[in-house]
């Protein structure tokens, strides 16, 4: 079974926002390193799509949301057949209730 990964518009915006933040607050090199680690973390889903824990705060929604953690970021995703959709990249230093803002 060939797995593909798609990034939602929301998750792409969040990755860009993380990059821009660290680019200004630290340096473009640090921003690149942080965002690269987040993106690279998703690669483990190719071999084992259910490796992430279930996201309890999203259990009421129709998809089976799971997440991976990379540093301070929670990568929230769900699987539909052979496609994994990255729904959100959430900064865990925020209020956890904000995870329910998945679009």
Phi, psi and omega in degrees: 000117180276121180262136172240155181239131176239140176259128177291163177301320180298315182293324177295316177299320181293319177298317178297320179296319177298315179300312181298319180299307183289334176297320180279318185280332182236273178195158177302326180294317178293318178300317179296317181297316181294312182292326178296320178296321179296312181296319181295326181303326182295337182302332180294342180289338177299323182270327183215087184297339182258018182295329182286152176287155177289139179273104184299321183293346179247012183298336181283349181275167187287336180267158178270083183287137176230172179212155171242155178242131173229109182058239181269010189243138176255121180262107185264131183215167172215160183243136174231108186055243183261015181241133175254127180253121175278110186276323186199151171240103190256130176283114185292352178278357177270174176297125183302334179297339179292345178295340180285359178274027178291136180251000000 
